């Protein structure tokens, strides 16, 4: 086979694989891995097996792209990039992401909703695995393919960010609009860092820190509950109002 034709075939296969990755992200709810899929269904939490399947499938497809594409590190940004700028940029991104998580929690809840210690391992896995798959898919492969196709860098960044936001389905009715805006900003900042450093390491680091900070501050690994639907809000409505006396108990509710 002619070398040029062989390269074209490999690039076309890569396009097909990234489309599968985008469809996988759209179907994250089926695996229990969507940001808005934390609530229990029929009394059961999202399946750990389903989430692990999502992570393994996503990472597996990215590894296949690394093998198939002729220049995955230079064209698709599937590498760390310049290490020092990536570390500095990633940590700065993470600090800003953590700061907004603190501010969001203070405004929304007026306190930090620290989660149970037992939930930290799962949240850490979710933050790292989801951030890696997202950054490799959108800020890596999709962003790189758009630029390679001749799209202006700024337009390519906006394009991958919009596709990413649509893929997360955070714009659906009933979902927090701040999380939608945050997701868009993560995508745009991640794209800029990826292009500036030549790899996805900075975007991945900042994204993972932001996700983990949101979890620590709000108690949610992804989408926060609607106002009035948090567990403490429901419990507060069930309680007897302060100062009222429960008939038959002889005691007032303190």
C-alpha positions in Angstrom: 0.0 0.0 0.0 1.2 3.5 -0.8 2.6 5.2 2.3 0.5 8.3 1.8 -2.7 6.2 1.4 -1.7 4.1 4.5 -1.4 7.3 6.5 -4.8 8.6 5.3 -6.4 5.3 6.3 -4.9 5.5 9.8 -6.2 9.1 10.1 -9.7 8.1 9.0 -9.7 5.3 11.6 -8.7 7.8 14.2 -11.7 10.0 13.2 -13.9 7.0 13.6 -12.5 6.2 17.0 -12.9 9.7 18.4 -16.5 9.7 17.2 -17.0 6.5 19.2 -15.4 8.3 22.2 -17.9 11.2 21.8 -20.8 8.8 21.6 -19.5 7.0 24.7 -19.5 10.3 26.6 -23.0 11.0 25.4 -24.0 7.6 26.8 -22.2 7.9 30.1 -25.5 7.6 32.0 -25.9 4.0 30.8 -22.6 3.2 32.6 -23.5 5.3 35.7 -20.6 7.6 35.0 -22.5 10.8 34.1 -22.0 14.0 36.2 -25.8 14.1 36.9 -26.1 10.4 37.7 -25.2 10.3 41.4 -28.7 9.8 42.7 -29.8 6.3 43.7 -32.2 4.6 41.3 -34.6 2.0 42.7 -32.7 2.2 46.0 -29.3 1.4 44.4 -26.3 3.6 43.7 -24.8 3.7 40.2 -23.0 0.4 39.5 -19.3 0.3 40.2 -18.9 -2.3 37.5 -20.6 0.0 35.0 -18.3 2.9 35.9 -15.2 0.8 35.6 -16.4 -0.5 32.3 -16.8 3.1 31.1 -13.3 4.0 32.3 -11.6 0.9 30.7 -13.5 1.3 27.4 -12.6 5.0 27.2 -8.9 4.6 28.1 -8.7 1.5 25.8 -10.0 3.5 22.8 -7.5 6.3 23.5 -4.7 3.7 23.6 -5.8 2.3 20.3 -5.6 5.9 18.8 -2.1 6.2 20.2 -1.2 3.1 18.1 -3.2 3.8 15.0 -2.5 7.5 14.4 0.8 8.4 12.7 1.6 11.3 15.0 -0.5 11.1 18.1 1.9 13.2 20.3 2.5 16.1 17.9 -0.8 16.3 16.0 -3.2 15.0 18.6 -1.5 16.4 21.7 -1.5 12.9 23.3 1.5 13.5 25.4 2.5 15.6 28.4 3.9 18.5 26.3 6.6 20.8 27.8 6.9 19.5 31.3 7.6 22.6 33.4 5.0 24.8 31.6 2.6 21.9 31.9 3.1 21.5 35.6 2.9 25.2 36.3 -0.1 25.8 34.0 -1.9 22.7 35.4 -1.4 23.7 39.0 -2.5 27.3 38.3 -5.6 25.9 36.6 -6.2 23.7 39.6 -5.8 26.5 42.1 -8.3 28.6 40.2 -10.6 25.6 39.9 -10.3 24.9 43.6 -11.0 28.6 44.5 -14.2 28.6 42.5 -15.3 25.4 44.2 -14.8 27.0 47.6 -16.7 30.2 46.5 -19.5 28.1 44.9 -20.0 26.1 48.1 -20.0 29.2 50.3 -22.6 30.9 48.0 -24.8 27.9 47.4 -24.7 26.2 50.8 -23.1 28.8 53.1 -20.8 26.1 54.3 -18.7 23.2 53.0 -20.7 19.9 52.5 -17.7 17.6 53.4 -18.5 14.1 52.1 -18.1 10.9 54.0 -14.5 9.7 54.2 -15.6 6.3 52.7 -16.6 8.1 49.4 -13.1 9.6 48.8 -11.5 6.6 46.9 -14.4 6.5 44.4 -14.4 10.2 43.9 -10.6 10.3 43.4 -10.9 7.5 40.8 -13.8 9.4 39.1 -11.9 12.7 39.1 -8.7 11.2 37.6 -10.3 8.7 35.1 -13.0 11.1 33.8 -10.6 14.0 33.5 -8.1 11.9 31.6 -10.7 10.5 29.1 -12.2 13.9 28.6 -9.0 15.7 28.0 -7.5 13.1 25.7 -10.7 12.9 23.7 -11.7 16.6 23.4 -8.6 18.7 24.1 -6.4 16.0 22.6 -7.8 14.1 19.6 -10.7 16.3 18.6 -8.9 19.5 19.1 -5.8 18.2 17.2 -7.9 16.8 14.3 -9.7 20.2 13.9 -6.4 22.1 13.7 -4.9 19.5 11.3 -7.9 20.0 9.1 -7.0 23.7 8.8 -9.4 25.1 11.3 -8.1 28.3 13.1 -6.8 27.5 16.6 -9.3 29.7 18.4 -12.2 28.3 16.4 -11.0 24.8 16.9 -10.8 25.4 20.7 -14.4 26.8 20.7 -15.5 23.9 18.6 -14.1 21.1 20.8 -15.5 22.9 23.9 -19.0 23.1 22.5 -18.9 19.5 21.5 -17.7 18.6 25.0 -20.4 20.6 26.7 -23.1 19.0 24.5 -21.6 15.5 25.2 -21.9 16.0 29.0 -25.7 16.8 28.7 -25.4 19.3 31.5 -27.6 21.7 29.5 -30.7 19.6 30.0 -33.7 21.0 32.0 -33.3 20.8 35.7 -29.5 20.7 35.8 -27.5 23.4 37.5 -26.5 26.1 35.0 -23.4 27.0 37.0 -22.0 23.5 36.4 -22.7 23.9 32.7 -20.8 27.2 32.6 -17.9 25.7 34.6 -17.7 22.8 32.2 -17.5 25.2 29.3 -14.7 27.2 31.0 -12.8 24.0 31.8 -13.0 23.0 28.2 -11.8 26.4 26.9 -9.0 26.8 29.4 -7.9 23.2 28.8 -7.8 23.7 25.1 -5.7 26.9 25.5 -3.3 25.1 27.9 -3.0 22.1 25.6 -2.0 24.3 22.6 0.3 26.4 24.7 2.2 23.5 26.2 1.9 21.0 23.3 0.2 18.3 25.4 -2.8 17.5 27.5 -0.9 17.1 30.9 -1.7 20.7 32.1 -5.4 20.5 31.1 -5.7 17.0 32.7 -4.1 18.2 36.0 -6.2 21.3 36.3 -9.4 19.4 35.3 -8.8 16.6 37.9 -8.0 19.1 40.7 -11.2 21.1 39.9 -13.3 18.0 39.9 -11.9 16.8 43.2 -12.3 20.3 44.8 -15.9 20.4 43.8 -16.4 17.0 45.4 -14.7 18.0 48.6 -16.6 21.3 48.9 -20.1 20.2 47.8 -20.2 16.5 48.5 -21.0 15.8 44.9 -18.6 14.2 42.4 -20.4 16.0 39.5 -23.8 17.6 39.2 -25.1 19.2 42.4 -28.6 18.5 43.5 -31.4 21.1 42.7 -32.1 23.7 45.3 -34.2 22.2 48.1 -33.3 18.6 47.0 -30.2 18.1 49.1 -30.4 15.5 51.8 -30.2 18.1 54.6 -33.0 20.2 52.9 -35.3 17.2 52.8 -34.5 16.4 56.4 -35.1 20.0 57.5 -38.6 19.9 55.9 -39.5 16.7 57.7 -38.5 18.1 61.1 -40.9 19.9 63.4 -40.3 23.7 63.2 -38.2 25.1 66.0 -40.3 26.0 69.0 -43.3 23.8 68.1 -44.5 21.2 70.6 -45.1 17.7 69.4 -48.6 16.6 70.7 -48.2 13.7 73.0 -44.5 14.1 73.5 -44.6 16.8 76.2 -41.5 18.3 74.7 -40.9 21.1 72.3 -38.6 20.6 69.3 -35.3 22.3 70.0 
